Amino acid sequence: MIPQEVDIRTRIAGVRQRIAAACERVGREPKDVTLMAVTKTISAAAIQAAYEAGICFFGENRVQEAAAKISPTLRRAPDNPAMTPQWHLIGHLQTNKVKKALELFQVIQAVDSLRLADALQRQAGISRKKVEVFIEVNTSGESSKFGVPPAQTLSLAQNISALPNLQLTGLMTIGALTDDQTMIRRCFRQLRELQMEIAAAKFPGVNMQHLSMGMTDDFELAIEEGSTLVRVGRAIFGAREG
């Protein structure tokens, strides 16, 4: 095993320990939190090492970068040949890249407008496939971030529920870019409240089982506020390679 593989395996073990500790603090089970490795700028060799260390959920920010990694990248782990990798698009998706995105990703986490949802529906209909999607919500209100405003989330969920080739299963957000934990928690708590509101509306075909929130610097706070999926890059792979 090369040093990079050892480092990645060690970091993943450390992240899992932190997930377990955060769960214990609020009476949750670690198995209810999925660890996703964020692979932006990360090499194929490092992704393979993470996969062999037990990670099977991967998140990419850009369609073009993902195209060079997905499919040829991951070989089945010898000790678990049945472990199937799942790729999520977690970055902003332009409508002109929808076709390629649906060829690469199993889940689109960054649906932030009805226009994008309609484009996904059209292409999914052509491809005769059902696409799992999350709504991205801008809970911090920061202009630098994508995402639907919280007040428009329920309406977008209702509109997506009417699109037969899309299945809405969760919400995604990025916490406020601040050291103020109260503000960060407020973002995560608001997403959980939106999840509950949408679930209570009982829109047809909507199954609000996922809350994708929390990254390297704040995933423990996110877990304490109800996250079911944390998106971790630097704590697994170290500093970005580019």
MIDOSE-1310 file (N, C-alpha, C; in nm, 2 decimals, decimal comma, always signed):
residues 242
mipq	+0,09/-0,12/+0,00/+0,00/+0,00/+0,00/+0,09/+0,12/+0,00; +0,07/+0,22/-0,09/+0,15/+0,34/-0,10/+0,11/+0,44/+0,00; +0,20/+0,53/+0,04/+0,17/+0,63/+0,15/+0,04/+0,70/+0,13; +0,01/+0,74/+0,01/-0,11/+0,82/-0,02/-0,23/+0,74/+0,02
evdi	-0,23/+0,61/-0,01/-0,34/+0,52/+0,02/-0,36/+0,50/+0,17; -0,24/+0,49/+0,24/-0,24/+0,48/+0,39/-0,30/+0,61/+0,45; -0,26/+0,73/+0,40/-0,31/+0,85/+0,45/-0,46/+0,86/+0,43; -0,51/+0,83/+0,31/-0,65/+0,84/+0,28/-0,73/+0,75/+0,37
rtri	-0,68/+0,62/+0,39/-0,75/+0,53/+0,47/-0,76/+0,58/+0,62; -0,65/+0,63/+0,66/-0,64/+0,69/+0,80/-0,74/+0,80/+0,82; -0,74/+0,89/+0,72/-0,83/+1,01/+0,73/-0,97/+0,97/+0,73; -1,01/+0,87/+0,65/-1,15/+0,83/+0,64/-1,19/+0,77/+0,78
agvr	-1,10/+0,69/+0,83/-1,13/+0,63/+0,97/-1,15/+0,74/+1,07; -1,07/+0,85/+1,06/-1,08/+0,96/+1,15/-1,21/+1,03/+1,13; -1,25/+1,05/+1,01/-1,38/+1,12/+0,98/-1,50/+1,03/+1,03; -1,49/+0,90/+1,01/-1,60/+0,82/+1,06/-1,60/+0,82/+1,21
qria	-1,49/+0,83/+1,28/-1,49/+0,85/+1,43/-1,56/+0,98/+1,47; -1,53/+1,08/+1,39/-1,60/+1,21/+1,43/-1,75/+1,21/+1,40; -1,79/+1,14/+1,29/-1,93/+1,12/+1,26/-2,00/+1,04/+1,38; -1,93/+0,94/+1,42/-1,99/+0,86/+1,53/-2,00/+0,94/+1,66
aace	-1,90/+1,02/+1,69/-1,91/+1,10/+1,81/-2,02/+1,21/+1,80; -2,03/+1,27/+1,68/-2,14/+1,37/+1,67/-2,28/+1,30/+1,68; -2,29/+1,18/+1,63/-2,42/+1,11/+1,64/-2,45/+1,08/+1,79; -2,34/+1,03/+1,86/-2,36/+1,00/+2,00/-2,41/+1,12/+2,08
rvgr	-2,36/+1,24/+2,05/-2,40/+1,36/+2,13/-2,54/+1,39/+2,12; -2,61/+1,35/+2,01/-2,75/+1,38/+1,99/-2,84/+1,25/+1,98; -2,78/+1,14/+2,02/-2,86/+1,02/+2,02/-2,90/+0,96/+1,89; -2,81/+0,98/+1,79/-2,84/+0,92/+1,65/-2,75/+0,80/+1,63
epkd	-2,78/+0,72/+1,53/-2,70/+0,61/+1,49/-2,60/+0,65/+1,38; -2,47/+0,62/+1,38/-2,38/+0,65/+1,27/-2,42/+0,59/+1,14; -2,49/+0,48/+1,14/-2,53/+0,42/+1,01/-2,63/+0,50/+0,94; -2,69/+0,60/+1,01/-2,79/+0,68/+0,95/-2,73/+0,80/+0,88
vtlm	-2,60/+0,82/+0,88/-2,53/+0,93/+0,82/-2,44/+0,87/+0,71; -2,46/+0,91/+0,59/-2,37/+0,87/+0,47/-2,26/+0,96/+0,46; -2,14/+0,90/+0,44/-2,02/+0,98/+0,42/-1,99/+0,98/+0,27; -1,99/+1,10/+0,21/-1,96/+1,12/+0,07/-1,83/+1,19/+0,05
avtk	-1,74/+1,13/-0,04/-1,61/+1,19/-0,07/-1,63/+1,29/-0,18; -1,59/+1,41/-0,16/-1,60/+1,51/-0,27/-1,47/+1,51/-0,35; -1,48/+1,49/-0,48/-1,36/+1,46/-0,56/-1,31/+1,57/-0,65; -1,36/+1,69/-0,63/-1,32/+1,81/-0,71/-1,17/+1,82/-0,71
tisa	-1,11/+1,82/-0,83/-0,96/+1,83/-0,85/-0,88/+1,71/-0,80; -0,95/+1,60/-0,75/-0,88/+1,49/-0,69/-0,85/+1,38/-0,80; -0,73/+1,32/-0,79/-0,69/+1,23/-0,90/-0,76/+1,10/-0,89; -0,76/+1,03/-1,00/-0,82/+0,89/-1,01/-0,76/+0,80/-0,91
aaiq	-0,63/+0,81/-0,89/-0,57/+0,72/-0,79/-0,62/+0,74/-0,65; -0,63/+0,87/-0,61/-0,68/+0,90/-0,48/-0,83/+0,86/-0,46; -0,91/+0,87/-0,57/-1,05/+0,83/-0,56/-1,05/+0,68/-0,54; -0,97/+0,61/-0,62/-0,96/+0,46/-0,60/-0,93/+0,42/-0,46
aaye	-0,83/+0,49/-0,40/-0,79/+0,46/-0,27/-0,91/+0,48/-0,17; -0,98/+0,59/-0,19/-1,10/+0,61/-0,10/-1,20/+0,50/-0,12; -1,22/+0,46/-0,24/-1,32/+0,35/-0,27/-1,28/+0,22/-0,20; -1,15/+0,19/-0,21/-1,10/+0,07/-0,15/-1,10/+0,08/+0,00
agic	-1,11/+0,20/+0,06/-1,12/+0,22/+0,20/-1,26/+0,22/+0,25; -1,36/+0,19/+0,16/-1,50/+0,17/+0,20/-1,59/+0,28/+0,16; -1,54/+0,39/+0,08/-1,63/+0,49/+0,04/-1,70/+0,45/-0,09; -1,83/+0,46/-0,10/-1,89/+0,43/-0,23/-1,98/+0,54/-0,28
ffge	-1,99/+0,65/-0,20/-2,06/+0,77/-0,25/-1,96/+0,88/-0,28; -1,97/+0,94/-0,40/-1,87/+1,04/-0,45/-1,95/+1,16/-0,50; -1,90/+1,28/-0,48/-1,96/+1,40/-0,52/-1,87/+1,48/-0,61; -1,92/+1,52/-0,73/-1,84/+1,60/-0,82/-1,91/+1,73/-0,84
nrvq	-1,83/+1,84/-0,86/-1,89/+1,97/-0,88/-1,91/+2,01/-1,03; -1,83/+1,95/-1,11/-1,84/+1,99/-1,25/-1,86/+1,87/-1,35; -1,95/+1,89/-1,44/-1,98/+1,78/-1,53/-1,85/+1,74/-1,62; -1,78/+1,84/-1,67/-1,67/+1,82/-1,75/-1,56/+1,74/-1,68
eaaa	-1,53/+1,78/-1,56/-1,43/+1,72/-1,48/-1,47/+1,57/-1,45; -1,60/+1,56/-1,42/-1,65/+1,42/-1,38/-1,63/+1,32/-1,50; -1,65/+1,37/-1,62/-1,65/+1,28/-1,73/-1,52/+1,21/-1,75; -1,41/+1,27/-1,70/-1,28/+1,20/-1,71/-1,26/+1,10/-1,60
kisp	-1,34/+1,10/-1,49/-1,32/+1,02/-1,38/-1,42/+0,90/-1,37; -1,55/+0,94/-1,40/-1,65/+0,84/-1,38/-1,65/+0,73/-1,49; -1,68/+0,61/-1,46/-1,68/+0,49/-1,55/-1,54/+0,43/-1,54; -1,43/+0,50/-1,60/-1,31/+0,43/-1,60/-1,23/+0,43/-1,47
tlrr	-1,28/+0,51/-1,38/-1,20/+0,53/-1,26/-1,19/+0,42/-1,16; -1,31/+0,37/-1,12/-1,31/+0,28/-1,00/-1,32/+0,13/-1,04; -1,23/+0,06/-0,99/-1,23/-0,09/-1,00/-1,29/-0,14/-0,88; -1,36/-0,25/-0,89/-1,42/-0,31/-0,77/-1,32/-0,35/-0,66
apdn	-1,35/-0,31/-0,54/-1,25/-0,35/-0,43/-1,25/-0,50/-0,41; -1,13/-0,56/-0,41/-1,11/-0,70/-0,40/-1,19/-0,76/-0,28; -1,19/-0,69/-0,17/-1,26/-0,74/-0,05/-1,41/-0,72/-0,04; -1,46/-0,64/-0,14/-1,60/-0,62/-0,15/-1,65/-0,59/-0,29
pamt	-1,64/-0,69/-0,37/-1,67/-0,67/-0,52/-1,81/-0,63/-0,55; -1,90/-0,64/-0,45/-2,04/-0,60/-0,48/-2,06/-0,45/-0,45; -1,97/-0,39/-0,39/-1,99/-0,25/-0,35/-1,99/-0,16/-0,47; -2,11/-0,10/-0,50/-2,13/-0,02/-0,62/-2,11/+0,13/-0,59
pqwh	-2,02/+0,20/-0,67/-2,01/+0,34/-0,64/-2,13/+0,42/-0,70; -2,16/+0,52/-0,63/-2,27/+0,61/-0,67/-2,22/+0,75/-0,68; -2,24/+0,82/-0,79/-2,19/+0,95/-0,82/-2,30/+1,05/-0,81; -2,28/+1,16/-0,73/-2,38/+1,27/-0,72/-2,32/+1,40/-0,78
ligh	-2,40/+1,47/-0,86/-2,35/+1,61/-0,90/-2,39/+1,70/-0,79; -2,29/+1,77/-0,73/-2,32/+1,86/-0,61/-2,29/+2,00/-0,65; -2,25/+2,03/-0,77/-2,22/+2,17/-0,81/-2,33/+2,22/-0,90; -2,32/+2,34/-0,93/-2,43/+2,41/-1,02/-2,43/+2,34/-1,15
lqtn	-2,55/+2,32/-1,20/-2,57/+2,25/-1,33/-2,64/+2,35/-1,43; -2,57/+2,37/-1,54/-2,63/+2,46/-1,65/-2,72/+2,37/-1,73; -2,82/+2,42/-1,79/-2,92/+2,34/-1,86/-2,86/+2,28/-1,99; -2,75/+2,35/-2,04/-2,69/+2,29/-2,16/-2,60/+2,17/-2,14
kvkk	-2,59/+2,14/-2,01/-2,50/+2,02/-1,97/-2,59/+1,91/-1,91; -2,72/+1,92/-1,92/-2,81/+1,82/-1,86/-2,79/+1,69/-1,92; -2,78/+1,68/-2,05/-2,77/+1,55/-2,11/-2,65/+1,47/-2,06; -2,54/+1,54/-2,06/-2,41/+1,47/-2,02/-2,42/+1,44/-1,87
alel	-2,48/+1,52/-1,79/-2,49/+1,50/-1,65/-2,57/+1,37/-1,62; -2,68/+1,35/-1,70/-2,76/+1,23/-1,67/-2,70/+1,11/-1,72; -2,59/+1,12/-1,81/-2,52/+1,00/-1,85/-2,42/+0,96/-1,74; -2,38/+1,06/-1,66/-2,27/+1,03/-1,56/-2,32/+1,01/-1,42
fqvi	-2,42/+1,08/-1,37/-2,46/+1,08/-1,23/-2,59/+1,01/-1,20; -2,59/+0,94/-1,09/-2,71/+0,88/-1,04/-2,81/+0,97/-0,97; -2,75/+1,08/-0,91/-2,83/+1,18/-0,83/-2,78/+1,32/-0,87; -2,87/+1,41/-0,89/-2,85/+1,55/-0,91/-2,89/+1,62/-0,78
qavd	-2,79/+1,67/-0,71/-2,82/+1,73/-0,58/-2,85/+1,88/-0,59; -2,82/+1,94/-0,71/-2,82/+2,09/-0,71/-2,93/+2,15/-0,80; -3,05/+2,09/-0,78/-3,16/+2,15/-0,86/-3,21/+2,28/-0,79; -3,19/+2,39/-0,85/-3,22/+2,52/-0,78/-3,32/+2,61/-0,86
slrl	-3,39/+2,55/-0,96/-3,49/+2,63/-1,03/-3,58/+2,53/-1,11; -3,70/+2,58/-1,14/-3,80/+2,50/-1,21/-3,75/+2,49/-1,36; -3,67/+2,59/-1,41/-3,62/+2,58/-1,54/-3,52/+2,46/-1,55; -3,44/+2,44/-1,45/-3,35/+2,33/-1,45/-3,42/+2,20/-1,44
adal	-3,52/+2,19/-1,35/-3,60/+2,07/-1,33/-3,67/+2,03/-1,46; -3,72/+2,13/-1,53/-3,79/+2,10/-1,66/-3,69/+2,04/-1,76; -3,57/+2,10/-1,76/-3,47/+2,05/-1,85/-3,43/+1,90/-1,82; -3,42/+1,88/-1,69/-3,39/+1,74/-1,65/-3,50/+1,65/-1,69
qrqa	-3,63/+1,69/-1,67/-3,74/+1,61/-1,70/-3,74/+1,58/-1,85; -3,72/+1,68/-1,94/-3,72/+1,66/-2,08/-3,61/+1,55/-2,12; -3,49/+1,57/-2,07/-3,39/+1,47/-2,11/-3,41/+1,33/-2,05; -3,46/+1,33/-1,92/-3,49/+1,20/-1,86/-3,60/+1,13/-1,94
gisr	-3,70/+1,20/-1,99/-3,80/+1,15/-2,07/-3,75/+1,09/-2,20; -3,66/+1,16/-2,26/-3,60/+1,11/-2,38/-3,52/+0,98/-2,36; -3,45/+0,98/-2,24/-3,37/+0,86/-2,21/-3,45/+0,75/-2,14; -3,57/+0,78/-2,11/-3,66/+0,68/-2,05/-3,60/+0,63/-1,92
kkve	-3,57/+0,73/-1,83/-3,51/+0,69/-1,70/-3,57/+0,78/-1,60; -3,57/+0,73/-1,47/-3,61/+0,80/-1,36/-3,49/+0,86/-1,29; -3,49/+0,99/-1,26/-3,37/+1,06/-1,21/-3,40/+1,10/-1,06; -3,31/+1,07/-0,97/-3,33/+1,11/-0,83/-3,26/+1,25/-0,82
vfie	-3,34/+1,34/-0,76/-3,29/+1,48/-0,74/-3,31/+1,53/-0,60; -3,22/+1,63/-0,56/-3,24/+1,70/-0,44/-3,26/+1,85/-0,48; -3,33/+1,93/-0,40/-3,34/+2,07/-0,42/-3,22/+2,14/-0,34; -3,15/+2,22/-0,41/-3,05/+2,30/-0,34/-3,11/+2,43/-0,29
vnts	-3,09/+2,45/-0,16/-3,15/+2,57/-0,09/-3,04/+2,66/-0,04; -3,06/+2,79/-0,07/-2,96/+2,89/-0,02/-3,01/+2,94/+0,12; -2,98/+2,86/+0,22/-3,02/+2,89/+0,36/-2,95/+3,01/+0,42; -2,83/+3,04/+0,37/-2,75/+3,15/+0,43/-2,79/+3,28/+0,37
gess	-2,85/+3,28/+0,25/-2,88/+3,41/+0,19/-2,76/+3,48/+0,12; -2,65/+3,41/+0,12/-2,52/+3,47/+0,06/-2,53/+3,47/-0,09; -2,50/+3,59/-0,15/-2,52/+3,61/-0,29/-2,42/+3,52/-0,37; -2,31/+3,48/-0,31/-2,21/+3,40/-0,38/-2,26/+3,25/-0,40
kfgv	-2,37/+3,22/-0,34/-2,41/+3,08/-0,35/-2,53/+3,06/-0,44; -2,54/+2,94/-0,50/-2,66/+2,90/-0,58/-2,76/+2,85/-0,48; -2,88/+2,82/-0,53/-2,98/+2,76/-0,44/-3,11/+2,84/-0,44; -3,22/+2,78/-0,43/-3,35/+2,84/-0,43/-3,36/+2,91/-0,29
ppaq	-3,43/+3,03/-0,28/-3,45/+3,09/-0,15/-3,54/+3,00/-0,07; -3,52/+2,99/+0,06/-3,61/+2,90/+0,14/-3,76/+2,92/+0,12; -3,80/+3,05/+0,10/-3,94/+3,07/+0,09/-4,00/+3,01/-0,04; -3,92/+2,98/-0,13/-3,97/+2,92/-0,26/-3,95/+2,77/-0,27
tlsl	-3,90/+2,71/-0,16/-3,86/+2,57/-0,17/-3,99/+2,48/-0,18; -4,09/+2,51/-0,10/-4,21/+2,43/-0,10/-4,27/+2,43/-0,24; -4,28/+2,55/-0,30/-4,34/+2,56/-0,43/-4,26/+2,48/-0,54; -4,13/+2,49/-0,53/-4,05/+2,41/-0,63/-4,07/+2,26/-0,60
aqni	-4,07/+2,22/-0,48/-4,10/+2,08/-0,45/-4,23/+2,03/-0,51; -4,33/+2,11/-0,50/-4,46/+2,08/-0,56/-4,45/+2,07/-0,71; -4,38/+2,16/-0,77/-4,37/+2,16/-0,92/-4,29/+2,03/-0,96; -4,18/+2,00/-0,89/-4,11/+1,88/-0,93/-4,19/+1,76/-0,91
salp	-4,28/+1,75/-0,81/-4,36/+1,63/-0,79/-4,45/+1,60/-0,91; -4,47/+1,70/-0,99/-4,56/+1,69/-1,11/-4,48/+1,64/-1,23; -4,34/+1,63/-1,22/-4,26/+1,58/-1,33/-4,23/+1,43/-1,32; -4,29/+1,35/-1,41/-4,29/+1,21/-1,39/-4,16/+1,14/-1,39
nlql	-4,06/+1,20/-1,45/-3,93/+1,13/-1,46/-3,83/+1,18/-1,35; -3,87/+1,27/-1,27/-3,79/+1,31/-1,16/-3,85/+1,26/-1,02; -3,76/+1,22/-0,94/-3,80/+1,17/-0,80/-3,73/+1,26/-0,70; -3,80/+1,34/-0,63/-3,74/+1,43/-0,53/-3,73/+1,35/-0,40
tglm	-3,60/+1,34/-0,35/-3,58/+1,26/-0,23/-3,50/+1,34/-0,12; -3,47/+1,46/-0,15/-3,40/+1,53/-0,04/-3,37/+1,68/-0,07; -3,30/+1,74/+0,02/-3,26/+1,88/+0,01/-3,11/+1,89/+0,04; -3,05/+1,99/-0,02/-2,91/+2,02/+0,00/-2,88/+2,16/+0,03
tiga	-2,79/+2,19/+0,12/-2,74/+2,33/+0,14/-2,60/+2,33/+0,18; -2,54/+2,45/+0,17/-2,41/+2,48/+0,22/-2,42/+2,58/+0,34; -2,36/+2,55/+0,45/-2,37/+2,63/+0,57/-2,31/+2,77/+0,54; -2,35/+2,87/+0,63/-2,29/+3,00/+0,61/-2,14/+3,00/+0,63
ltdd	-2,08/+3,08/+0,55/-1,93/+3,09/+0,55/-1,89/+3,18/+0,66; -1,88/+3,13/+0,78/-1,85/+3,21/+0,90/-1,80/+3,11/+1,01; -1,73/+3,17/+1,11/-1,69/+3,09/+1,22/-1,80/+3,09/+1,33; -1,91/+3,16/+1,31/-2,02/+3,17/+1,40/-2,10/+3,04/+1,40
qtmi	-2,08/+2,96/+1,49/-2,16/+2,83/+1,49/-2,31/+2,85/+1,50; -2,35/+2,95/+1,56/-2,50/+2,97/+1,57/-2,56/+3,00/+1,44; -2,49/+3,08/+1,36/-2,53/+3,11/+1,22/-2,53/+2,98/+1,13; -2,43/+2,90/+1,15/-2,42/+2,78/+1,07/-2,53/+2,68/+1,11
rrcf	-2,55/+2,67/+1,24/-2,66/+2,58/+1,28/-2,79/+2,63/+1,23; -2,81/+2,76/+1,23/-2,94/+2,81/+1,18/-2,97/+2,77/+1,04; -2,86/+2,77/+0,95/-2,88/+2,72/+0,81/-2,92/+2,58/+0,81; -2,86/+2,49/+0,89/-2,89/+2,35/+0,89/-3,03/+2,32/+0,95
rqlr	-3,06/+2,40/+1,05/-3,19/+2,38/+1,12/-3,30/+2,42/+1,02; -3,28/+2,52/+0,95/-3,38/+2,57/+0,85/-3,40/+2,46/+0,74; -3,30/+2,40/+0,70/-3,31/+2,30/+0,59/-3,39/+2,18/+0,65; -3,37/+2,14/+0,77/-3,44/+2,03/+0,83/-3,59/+2,07/+0,85
elqm	-3,62/+2,19/+0,88/-3,76/+2,24/+0,89/-3,83/+2,24/+0,76; -3,75/+2,28/+0,65/-3,81/+2,27/+0,52/-3,84/+2,13/+0,48; -3,75/+2,04/+0,51/-3,77/+1,90/+0,48/-3,90/+1,85/+0,55; -3,92/+1,89/+0,67/-4,04/+1,85/+0,74/-4,17/+1,91/+0,68
eiaa	-4,16/+2,03/+0,64/-4,27/+2,10/+0,57/-4,31/+2,03/+0,44; -4,21/+2,00/+0,36/-4,24/+1,93/+0,23/-4,30/+1,79/+0,26; -4,24/+1,72/+0,36/-4,29/+1,59/+0,39/-4,43/+1,59/+0,43; -4,47/+1,70/+0,51/-4,60/+1,71/+0,56/-4,70/+1,74/+0,45
akfp	-4,65/+1,81/+0,34/-4,74/+1,84/+0,23/-4,78/+1,71/+0,15; -4,71/+1,61/+0,16/-4,74/+1,48/+0,10/-4,76/+1,49/-0,05; -4,67/+1,56/-0,12/-4,68/+1,57/-0,26/-4,66/+1,43/-0,32; -4,73/+1,40/-0,43/-4,72/+1,27/-0,49/-4,57/+1,24/-0,54
gvnm	-4,52/+1,12/-0,51/-4,39/+1,08/-0,56/-4,27/+1,15/-0,49; -4,30/+1,23/-0,39/-4,19/+1,29/-0,32/-4,16/+1,21/-0,19; -4,03/+1,18/-0,17/-3,99/+1,10/-0,05/-3,87/+1,17/+0,01; -3,90/+1,26/+0,11/-3,79/+1,34/+0,17/-3,71/+1,27/+0,27
qhls	-3,62/+1,18/+0,22/-3,54/+1,10/+0,31/-3,40/+1,15/+0,33; -3,35/+1,25/+0,25/-3,21/+1,29/+0,26/-3,20/+1,44/+0,30; -3,11/+1,47/+0,38/-3,06/+1,60/+0,41/-2,91/+1,61/+0,39; -2,87/+1,67/+0,27/-2,73/+1,67/+0,24/-2,68/+1,81/+0,29
mgmt	-2,61/+1,80/+0,40/-2,56/+1,93/+0,46/-2,44/+1,89/+0,55; -2,34/+1,98/+0,54/-2,22/+1,96/+0,62/-2,10/+1,92/+0,53; -1,99/+2,00/+0,55/-1,87/+1,97/+0,47/-1,75/+1,96/+0,58; -1,63/+1,96/+0,53/-1,51/+1,93/+0,62/-1,52/+2,02/+0,74
ddfe	-1,55/+2,15/+0,73/-1,54/+2,24/+0,85/-1,66/+2,24/+0,94; -1,77/+2,18/+0,89/-1,89/+2,19/+0,97/-1,98/+2,07/+0,97; -1,93/+1,95/+0,93/-2,01/+1,84/+0,92/-2,06/+1,79/+1,05; -1,99/+1,81/+1,16/-2,03/+1,76/+1,29/-2,15/+1,85/+1,34
laie	-2,15/+1,98/+1,31/-2,27/+2,06/+1,34/-2,39/+2,01/+1,26; -2,36/+1,98/+1,13/-2,47/+1,94/+1,05/-2,54/+1,81/+1,10; -2,45/+1,72/+1,14/-2,51/+1,59/+1,19/-2,59/+1,62/+1,32; -2,54/+1,70/+1,40/-2,62/+1,73/+1,52/-2,75/+1,80/+1,49
egst	-2,76/+1,86/+1,37/-2,89/+1,93/+1,33/-2,97/+1,84/+1,23; -2,93/+1,71/+1,21/-3,01/+1,62/+1,14/-2,96/+1,58/+1,00; -2,84/+1,61/+0,96/-2,79/+1,57/+0,83/-2,79/+1,42/+0,82; -2,82/+1,38/+0,70/-2,81/+1,23/+0,67/-2,70/+1,20/+0,57
lvrv	-2,64/+1,31/+0,51/-2,54/+1,29/+0,41/-2,44/+1,41/+0,42; -2,31/+1,38/+0,45/-2,21/+1,48/+0,47/-2,12/+1,47/+0,35; -2,08/+1,59/+0,29/-2,00/+1,60/+0,17/-1,86/+1,64/+0,21; -1,76/+1,55/+0,22/-1,63/+1,58/+0,28/-1,52/+1,56/+0,17
grai	-1,44/+1,66/+0,15/-1,33/+1,65/+0,06/-1,20/+1,66/+0,13; -1,16/+1,78/+0,18/-1,03/+1,80/+0,24/-0,99/+1,71/+0,35; -1,09/+1,68/+0,44/-1,06/+1,59/+0,55/-1,03/+1,45/+0,51; -1,07/+1,41/+0,38/-1,04/+1,28/+0,33/-0,91/+1,28/+0,24
fgar	-0,90/+1,38/+0,15/-0,80/+1,38/+0,05/-0,68/+1,47/+0,09; -0,70/+1,56/+0,19/-0,60/+1,66/+0,21/-0,62/+1,78/+0,12; -0,53/+1,87/+0,11/-0,54/+1,99/+0,03/-0,57/+1,95/-0,11; -0,65/+2,03/-0,18/-0,68/+2,01/-0,32/-0,55/+2,01/-0,41
eg	-0,56/+1,93/-0,51/-0,45/+1,91/-0,60/-0,43/+2,01/-0,71; -0,53/+2,10/-0,72/-0,53/+2,20/-0,82/-0,64/+2,30/-0,81
